[in-house]
Each structure stands twice: as C-alpha cells, then as structure tokens.
Amino acid sequence: MPDNLTGNTPSSSSSSTAADLKQLAEHCRTYKGSVMSRSFIQLGNTLGLFLPIVGVMLYAWMHQIYWLYALLILPAGGLVIRLFIIQHDCGHGSFFKSRLANDMTGRFTSIFTFIPYDIWKLGHNIHHAGSGHLGRRGIGDVNTLTVKEFEALSPMRKLYYRAYRHPLTLLVFGPPIYILLLLRLPPIPFAPQKENFNPMPAMRGLKSIMGLNIALAAFYGAACYLFGWQAVLAVYLPIIVTAFGFGQWLFYMQHQYEDTYWKGEGQWAYNEAAVLGSSHYDLPKVLHWFTGNIGFHHIHHLCPGIPNYRLEECHHAGKEMLTGVTRLTIRESLKSIHLALWDEERFKLISFREWRKNHAAAATSA
C-alpha cells in the first residue's frame, strides 16, 4: 500500500518529482556517516548477547536441557541477522569511519554469518547501483523476468523459472542451500543480462570465499575439538538456518511487491528507483532492533552511507518529503509471496496465476 503519509500511488513516477526526490536525498545525506560511539555500542551489545546465548545453548544441549536450548534458537537467529546488518553496513563503509576498521569488522562478523564479506560487498554495491534497472538484473538481487521474457522461454526453462520463484525454493529450502553450500564453493562467473554490464571478477570472489572457508574451518574446528562436533552442529545449524530463513524474507520483501519499480535504459533514475522500488517494511520495534532497521529500505537505498542505527530517525525527520513510498505491514507483505513476473504494460509484479489469466484473455481476444 502507499505510505500513509502521502497517499500517492508508488507505481506512478508523477507521485515523486525530481525536485522532491533531490530534496529528500539532500536530507538523507545529513544523516550519512558513522557515529563511532553508537557503532561500538551496537557491536558490543550484539556480540554481548549473541555469544552468551550460544554458550547457554551449548550447555543446555550437552546437559539435555532441551526446552532451554529450543527457547534460545529464535533470539540467537535474530542476533545473527543483526550481526549481518553490521557486516552489511561495513560493506557500505558506514559503520566505522575507517575503511580498514569496516573491512576487518566485516570479515570478523562473517565467521558468524557464513557470508563471504568481500564478494558480497561488491555484489551488493552493484545491486545498489542498478536496483530497479531492467538492464542490470542478475547480481545481488532476486532474479525477476518480465512477462515477455518469460513467454519467450522454452517449456523447460519456464519450468525452471517457476521452480526457482516458488516460495518453498526462495524462502524455505533456498536460503540454507545457498548459505551452507553454494557460498562455500568457488564462484561461477556472473552472467548479467546485458553485455555492457561488467561481471564480478572471478579471482576476487575466489579469494573471498576460500578465505572465509579457511576461517570457518579453523574457528568451528576448534569449537568441535572443545565441545564435540555433534554439539556444535546441533547448536549452530538451527541458528544459521533460522537467521537466513527470516533474512531471505526481508531481502525478498524489500523489492518484491506489487507496485515496485522497474524501468529500462533512458527511463531509469537512481533516486526514483530508491524511493519507489524499495519498501518501508513497518515492523514491530523489537523486529526493527533485531533487523538493524533494514525495514526503512527506501532510506537505505537513497543513501547507503547512513548507518543502520540512524535510518529510523532519518525517516521520521523527513516524513513530509516521503512521497510514493510503499509502506507494508507483515500482514500486507504476505500478499507478495506469489508475485513472480514484471508486467511491463501494467507496471506491476504479477503472479503466475494472474499471468495465465491475462494470457488466456489475450488469446481469446485475438
């Protein structure tokens, strides 16, 4: 639904003039940059909760206090998401003032998130540079085809795309397979859809993934030696699976909703894509804390240099300038689960069911 501050329709570019967006972008830039004390406090309270919780889970598992072990899985998974948001901010250079401090912290937190810092940092910044651009899909996003592209596929490739876009693939089975298996393997060179869109350097990705694999083997190997591999696996596997099940949902909802934004070369504009193509996921306060305010994604995309702990205050301070932002509650976001194709004629994401209905109607009319 449109943000209730404006009542404008997010699919209409007329709802946000270039001047309005420029004013909003200038407002956001005043919140850019690390506040060192807040960064240290956030890193400290996140690790200060996460490490003791994992320790209690190990103790509970080894002493067969299974109710306590099970009770702590969800908050531990939430803290992994919060650690990932810190890693994410380091990748944008917004968590600390020093690039070295950001990179060291990002690589350190990757031991707990299992996500290779350097390759993810590069891919995610490519995503920011071309989010909502039809010619720049394929790196750092959920693969989305237009209706015409889907209709041009062979039956086998249609089946593959439908399987890929199924909620069970994207939100249940996909995240643990991607995190635990695919991100442990040497990267396959990216194949973006446009020849003039530079792929990610394969060697840089290889170093990032293999470097993290060595660190994971050393860290968790030592943990297995101390506590036994069964205990380490029983404790950390459900934490990481829980974290990235919910994490993938957040990533999906930030751009995959009915009135999102996709435009081609010559029509795409960065500020417009940031505000109209990124949702304001209005979560309860406790979930905003665990997810590092990533629900204020429209602010984040407009100015990636804002650290996560300043996104909410930037949003509230600029309320009168927020035109066309799509605000979603948890209940409203559930309607987006089956959206899979970008309809270039209607300027919205549609489901396969709606595509079949439109396709049948067009065939009957013809």
Secondary structure, 3 states (H helix, E strand, C coil): CECCCCCCCCCCHHHCCHHHHHHHHHHHHCCCCCCHHHHHHHHHHHHHHHHHHHHHHHHHHHCCCHHHHHHCHHHHHHHHHHHHHHHHHHHCCCCCCCHHHHHHHHHHHHHHHCCCHHHHHHHHHHHHHHCCEHHHCCCCCCCCEEHHHHHCCCHHHHHHHHHHCCHHHHHHHHHHHHHHCHHHCCCCCCCCCCCCCCCCCHHHHHHHHHHHHHHHHHHHHHHHHHHCHHHHHHHHHHHHHHHHHHHHHHHHHCCCCCCCCCECCCCCCHHHHHHHCCCEECCCHHHHHHCCCCCEHHHHHHCCCCCHHHHHHHHHHCHHHCCCCEEECHHHHHHHCCEEEEECCCCEEEEHHHHHHHHHHHHHHC
